[in-house]
Amino acid sequence: MSLDDYSNDSEFHQRLIAEVLEAYPDKFKKRRQKHLGVATALDTAEADAAAGEDGGGTECAVKSNIKSIPGVMTIRGCAYAGSKGVVWGPVKDMVHISHGPVGCGQYSWSQRRNYYIGATGVDTFVTMQFTSDFQERDIVFGGDKKLERIIDEIDGLFPLAKGISIQSECPIGLIGDDIEAVSKKKTKDIGKTIVPVRCEGFRGVSQSLGHHIANDAIRDWVFDKKDIAFEAGQYDVNVIGDYNIGGDAWASRILLEEIGLRVVGNWSGDATLSEIEHAPKAKLNLIHCYRSMNYICRHMEEKYGVPWLEYNFFGPSQIEASLRKIAAFFDESIQAQAEAVIAKYTPLVDAVKAKFRPRLEGKTVMLYVGGLRPRHVINAYEDLGMRIVGTGYEFGHNDDYQRTGHYVKDGTLIYDDVTGYELERFIEGIRPDLVGSGIKEKYPVQKMGVPFRQMHSWDYSGPYHGYDGFAIFARDMDLAINNPVWALFKAPWLTAAAPTETAA
Amino acid sequence: MPQSADKILDHAPLFREPEYKEMLARKKAAFENMPPAEEVQKVADWTKSWEYREKNFARQDLSVNPAKACQPLGAVFAAAGFERTMSFVHGSQGCVAYYRSHLSRHFKEPCSAVSSSMTEDAAVFGGLNNMVDGLANTYALYSPKMIAVSTTCMAEVIGDDLQAFIETARLKGSVPQDFHVPYAHTPAFVGSHVTGYDNMIKGILEHFWKGQERVPNAAINIIPGFDGFAVGNNREIKRMMEMMGVTFTILSDVADQFDTPSDGEYRMYDGGTTLEAAAHALNARATLSMQDYCAQKTLDYCKAQGQDVAAFHYPMGVAGTDAFLMKVSELTGKAIPEALRLERGRLIDAMADSQSWLHGKSYAIYGDPDFVYGMARFILETGGEPKHCLATNGNKAWEEKMRALFATSAFGADCHAWGGKDLWHMRSLLATEKVDLLIGNSYGKYLERDTNTPLIRLMFPIFDRHHHHRFPVWGYQGGLRVLVTLLDKIFDTLDTDTIEPGVTDYSFDLTR
C-alpha cells in the first residue's frame, strides 16, 4: 500500500451530491440518492472487524445492482454485453454467434481488445462478427431452424472451430425460441461443443447478469461433457477473469510462471476451449475480475474442491502483496521464488517511480468503470503519488462496495450506476487532474479541459497488469496529464489585456 | 527483462521480446490444444480457393462480418442533426450504450442518447411506465428542445405503441403539452441503419408538418443521409449553396454536433437544424436527398406534400457533383457560379495530372449502397475498374442500378455488384480475383491483412484513423481530397514495394 495517507473533502462531496439530486423529479431524487455517497472512515475496531469480512478502512455504503432509472443516460450495458462481450467473446477457438438482429454483434465487434494468437478465420475467431442477422420473418416464425442451418454452415466453412456458442439477443427470449434444444441436437450432429447462452439484453439490470449467465453456461454446457486427458501438476493454477486486454493476461502469466506456477487455463483472454475444459483439474483458481467470474470459481470450489483466491496485479504494491499471497498457498520453494521475482523487479519499479512520480505527485483522479477496476487500480495510482477523489461501479454489487472499503480513503465520493448528468456535474465541481472511464465519457470530459484515459480499453495501450504493465500505466497517465494541449484551450486574446471584438 | 523505465515498451513491441515469445510458445504447446501448424496452413490456403468461394457464396443463413448496422443507430444519428435534440431509444439500455460508443469511436466526439431502460418486467407488461418516467427524467436533466424517440428490437417485438405511450406521458405531465416528441419505430430486424435514418427523418418531418398548410416558397431542403463524413460534407454543401445564392435547409445537420471545439466547455448540443427551420421546410419548393436509400420513405412523404423531390447516390467526383449542382440550379433557377466551374476545372486538372497512376487500377468497394454507387462512379471517371462492389444492405434494385452504372463505361466491363453479401464473401472475392485497392471502412483492415489488398478508408465507421471525417468528400473540393487519398495509397504502396536496398530500390523513384 502507499505510504502516503490522505483524505478527501467529505463535506464538499456531500454538497455536490445534494446539488446533483436537485435536478431530478422528486420520485427519482429519492432513488438516485441511495446510489451516491461518501466513504467514511471506520474506527479501528470496526476496521479490524470489517477486514475479516472483506471490508476495510472505510465504508462505502451505497445501493447497487438495481435497475437503472429510465431516461437518465446510464452508462451501463446489457447481459449480452456481459456474456458475449466479456466472458465468451475472447474464447478464441470457438465461434460465437450473435443470435438475433445485426446490431449487437456489429457494435461489439473487436471493441474489447482481447488479444490472442491465432490465424483468424481459420483456427481462431475473436475479431470476427458472426450473426444470424434476424429479419422480420425470423421474428414471426422463430429462428430455431435458421440456427440449425447456421451451425451447419459454420461447421462447413470453419472446420477448425472447436465449438460454437449462441449468444442470445433480446428477441430470442421474447419469441420463445428453444436454443437449448437446437444445441443438444446439433452437438450430436456435428460432434462439437455447442453452448446456448440466455443472455438476452433485457435480462437483469446491467452487464452483470450476463456474466453470471455466461458462467452458468460453462458449468452446464462445458464441464464434465468429455473425458479430459490432462495430467495436473502440483503447481497448476487457472487465471480467472483476465480478458487479456492489450495483453494483460500475458503480462500476468509471465510473473506466475516466474514464481514457479503453471497456468493451465486463462479465462478467458487468449483462451481455448481446452483451457476451460481442463480447468477443474487445477490446484487453485486465481481470480482477478471477481465481479464477472466469481460464480464459476464458487462452483469449482463446491464441485471439484478447487479453492480460489482474489489477487490484484495493478501497480507494484498490489502485485507484491498478491505474489506473496499466492505463494503462501504453495510451498517454500514457490515462496522463495516469489521473493526473488519481487526483488528482480524492484529496480524497474524504482526507476519507473523515480521517473514519473515527480510528474504525477498529488494529482487527483476520478474513476468510473466496471468490473474490478473501480477499486483494483487505486493503489497503482497511489504508487505514483496520485490521489483518488471519487470512484464508482457501472454494475457492481454490494460485495464490490464492501471490498472498495479496503482501497479508498475517507471522504472519497462514491457513485453507483452514475448518470451522464451526475458525472458531468461531479467532474465540474471537483475538477480532478485526471478522469478514468470509458469511450462514452472520454470526449465530454476532454472538452471540459480535463485529461482522460479510457480504463476499459486502456485507451488502445496496455498491458496495465504486472510489472511490465505498470511501466506502461505510469507512462500513459503522465502523457495524459502532462500533454501541452490542455494549456491551449483558452484563446490568448480573451485575456483581460487583449481588446475584444466589440471593443475593436 | 525487456521493460525499462527509459524505454517503455507497450503491447506492440513488448510481446515480440523473447521472454514473451517463449512463454506464448509454451502456452500453446502445453495447454491450448490447437490444431497442428500444417493443418492450419492447409485450411488457410483452402479458405482462399475457388472451391471455398463457391461454398462460401452458397451460404443461406449465416452472416459473417456484415457491413451494416441496425436501424436505431441511423435514427440516433438523424436526430443528432436537430437543434438541442436528445435521442430517446425505447427498449433495452445496452443498445444505447452501443450506439453512443459506435458514433463516438468514429467521430472522436461525445454522443448523447438516453434509453428507457426496459427490463424483464417491461417485457411482460410493456414499457409504458418506462416511457412516462423516462421522458420526465430526460426533460428535467438534459434541457432538450426536442426528444426524438426511436425503438430497440425489444420494444418492437413486444409491440409497444409509441404514439399512444408518448401521448400518455404528455397527459401525465412528463413533458409540457406542446413539447416536441417526434418518434419513429425502428425495428433492428428490418433494413439497416440507413432505414432507421429514413424513418427518423420522416418521423420528425411528420411531427412538424402534420396539419400545417403548405405555402410554397423558393427554398430547397437537402437531406444528407447517414454519412460518416457529414462534418466535412455538410459544410461543403452549405458553402456551395451559399455560392449559388440558394435558400436552403439541411434537414439533419450534424456538422457542429459532431465537431464541437475544445475550449473548456462541454456542449451537449451544438448547431443542428433549428426546429423552426424544420417546420418551415414544409414550404420548400423541393427536397433533395443526397443518399437515395437513406430517404426513400421521407421523399415519398415530401412528394405527397406537393414538393418536388430528387435523390442522388452519394454524389462524389465530377459527374456526381455536376448532377447535384445542375439539379439544384434547375429547381431554384440559380445559375452555377463561375467560381464553382473553376473548382471543377481544378479537380479535372488534378485528375489529368495523375491519370497515368490511376488508369486501369482495379478496386473492391464496400459500404452503404449509395456510397458504393458514388464511389464506383468516381473510380470509373479516373479510368479505374470497380470490380467487386458490395453492399450488405444493398438489394436487387441496387444491383440493377450498379449494373446500369457499369454499362456506362468501358472500365465497368468486368465489374460486379453484390447486394446482401458480407465481408467474408468479400474475402473470397479478394482471394480469388485480386484487385489493386480496397475501399471501405476500418473493418476492411482484416481483409487487408488476409488478402494483402491495400485499404483506403472512405466509409463509416473509421475507428483506427483520425479526423478524416472533418474534411469533405463531396463537391469538387471533396473530390480532390478523395483523389489525393487514392493517390497517396497508390504511391505509398509502390514505395513500400520498392524500398529494399539493392534489391528493388532501382524503382524507388524520387519523382513519380
Interface residues (C-beta under 8 A of the other chain):
Chain A: A23 Y24 P25 K27 F28 K67 S68 I69 P70 G71 V72 M73 T74 I75 R76 G77 C78 A79 Y80 A81 D93 G100 P101 V102 G103 C104 Q106 Y107 S108 W109 S110 Q111 Y115 I117 G118 A119 T120 G121 V122 D123 T127 M128 Q129 F130 T131 S132 D133 F134 Q135 E136 D138 I139 K146 R149 I150 E153 I154 G156 L157 P159 L160 K162 E169 C170 P171 G173 L174 I175 G201 F202 R203 G204 V205 Q207 G246 G247 W250 A251 R253 I254 E257 R262 V263 V264 G265 N266 D270 T272 L273 S274 E275 H278 K344 Y345 L348 A351 V352 A354 K355 T419 G420 Y421 E424 G438 I439 K440 K442 Y443 P444 V445 Q446 K447 M448 G449 S461 G462 P463 Y467 D468 A471 I472 A474 R475 V485 F489 K490 A491
Chain B: M1 P2 Q3 S4 A5 D6 I8 L9 D10 H11 L14 F15 E19 Y20 M23 L24 R26 K27 K28 A30 F31 E32 N33 M34 P35 E39 V40 V43 A44 T47 Y52 K55 N56 R59 Q60 D61 L62 S63 V64 N65 P66 K68 A69 C70 P72 L73 F88 G91 S92 Q93 G94 C95 A97 Y98 Y99 R100 S101 H102 S104 R105 K108 E109 P110 C111 S112 A113 V114 S115 S116 S117 M118 T119 E120 A122 A123 N129 N130 M131 D133 G134 L135 A136 N137 T138 A140 L141 Y142 T152 C153 M154 V157 I158 P187 A188 F189 V190 S192 T260 P261 S262 D263 G264 E265 Y266 R267 M268 W424 R427 Y443 Y446 D450
